[in-house]
């Protein structure tokens, strides 16, 4: 593997899951592989899970890990080409990226959608500049349109908990007070579409995701119908994708909050969320604290997905 930005980069999904299983069973088996190798984790946005799990994954592989928060201690970066740099950004990303590349062997990047320019977001302007100018393998730690390390961990978790071969997995929109990117639902949809699961997306009208990510999923506006018989409920908020509302909040309707009444419609479904989660907006206290909530093992599997990906990148170098 050279770069890791989407499900396409992981190759055969069944093989990837087998590799992840081995990583989970023997987390320190490849300590020699990362000897004297440095992974640099660049954060343009906040993180708890991605930061810690990817550091742990690198350490499990014997790597040195450098973490940089661009907005806390580094120079503010200009990202537009051709700009007269007379403002508050003293460094251009076109110098910063190759400099960062000179100090490490692999680079992870977190850079969310800005919601200022849909084309820039959906063309992955920042992530692709790292790929183009760093000279190093690059992996996404959540970019503008996808969060593949999260989705890989989600898939690993579903495989661990599923009781039937082809579970019904439902991605449901849920309310949130701030406009959130589509990266997690896009990516989750992309990975679910790569499986043979029954996959349903439910959301209020106006929250349709980009068709390239919806793919073969069933979009069900009747929420109760979507929940019925579900084996997994995956909740997430996202802002509108379609023009002219790109990046806007169209609803904070709390009838979409995942609660016990809705979970009762399911096939005793497991509850999933990538975290952080706003309780009693996205999900009720009762559901997230129930035995069916698997958000903690889901988060724990972030080490497994990151380590599996880092290992594949190291093997490809
Ligand atoms: N799920 C996830 O990526 O969490 P963080 O934003 O805390 O990294």
Boltz pocket constraint, residues with backbone or C-beta under 6 A from the ligand:
constraints:
  - pocket:
      binder: B
      contacts: [[A, 46], [A, 47], [A, 48], [A, 49], [A, 50], [A, 51], [A, 141], [A, 142], [A, 150], [A, 274], [A, 275], [A, 276]]
      max_distance: 6.0
